[in-house]
Amino acid sequence: MEIAIMQIEQLRNFISEITFTDIDKIREDTLIFEEGIFDSLGFLSLISFLDEEFGVEVENDELNEVNFESINAIVAFIAKKKIIQ
Amino acid sequence: MEVKPNFTKDILKIHDIESTVNAICNNLKNDILKVLRRKGGIIGISGGIDSSVTLALAVRALGSDKIKGLMLPERDSSPESLELAKKLADKFHIQYEIEEISDALDGLNCYKRRDEAVKKVFSEYDPLNYKFKIGITPNPLNPSLPAIFNATIIDSRGEKNSKILPLAEYLQIVAASNFKQRTRMSMIYYYAEKMHYAVIGTPNKHEVEQGFFVKHGDGGADVMPIAHLYKTQVYQIARYLDIPQEIIDRTPTTDTYSAEQTQEEFFFQMPFYLMDLLWYAFENNFDAEEVGEVVGMTGKEVQSVFNGFVRKIKTTDYLRMSPIKY
């Protein structure tokens, strides 16, 4: 649980920095793509960030809304990948 | 008050093509001679449909003696591009020059910088033994997520290996590859200034509005006569202006990487006829359900494409912006 909370904060900070968005506007359930916060470059940055910070390598077929639509989804995706790894 | 037409598959068809072509030509002649005050026009011709139609329009507007074509191949260009460009130039009786830019690109370390980044992704990559390209993860009907670029290398037996590009390598490959368009732009302006001509740019509506061009590269021009035309309209005008059939039939490619790559694969992610209809519907606020019935998609899928368009416009605004002046 504590790990998830830490990951949420790390992701909020990262997304805020990379997208030039006020951190207060980024909640765990914010739909980061629907609300236009992320573009292609941001998405690519996020994928690199998951690899560098959490050791999670994203595969092509994992690039979908279920895994990436919000911080909550990303944290769940990280957890799922960790179990597989 | 203008009544909004029903959305149909033919909504973008140009009905009076002669008037449309004449209007473009009149504007182009006026803009080059009166507004820009240049003696003629210079066009980089690639053997693709957009530069071919632009050239044909320019010749019709100003006469073949006032238009010069430039072919600017480099190491990764398809030989077919040059052959088709020559055929076009001959057909429209224009003078042209061929400037091979590979040495200039070598001087800028374009290939070296690009290959260095590719090698970080694929340790086995050697440009002598592999072809390389960047593509988009196919996701045409789920555009609520932005496109992600993949790198693909292809060995001499045709074996492919694809990976998602890490950010740093993606940026380096794009920055290095963009030397190509910017070098071409420099050479085109060399001829333009030498001849006191204007540079006629060749992007169509999608390329301009969706940001499929290199800032200060192929986006650098004095006038862009087909920048308001949808791709299917460009093809319609191509047939009217009697562009060589091989050019009309050719699949639009980027002609930028050593492996062949279509524009659909690299950027647009859907066929042009569909892109045209959806972009028109988006621009003119048609209802997603109504559009979906015509193009064979659900309203939700259409809305998702519209959302992707909003994001594309927003994220490519930077490319279309002039410098911010204080």
Interface residues (C-beta under 8 A of the other chain):
Chain A: F33 E34 G36 F38 D39 S40 L41 G42 F43 L44 S45 I47 S48 D51 V58 E59 N60 L63 N64 E65 F68 E69
Chain B: T137 N139 N142 S144 L145 P146 A147 I148 F149 N150 S162 I164 L165 P166 L167 A168 Y170 N307 V310 R311 K314 T315
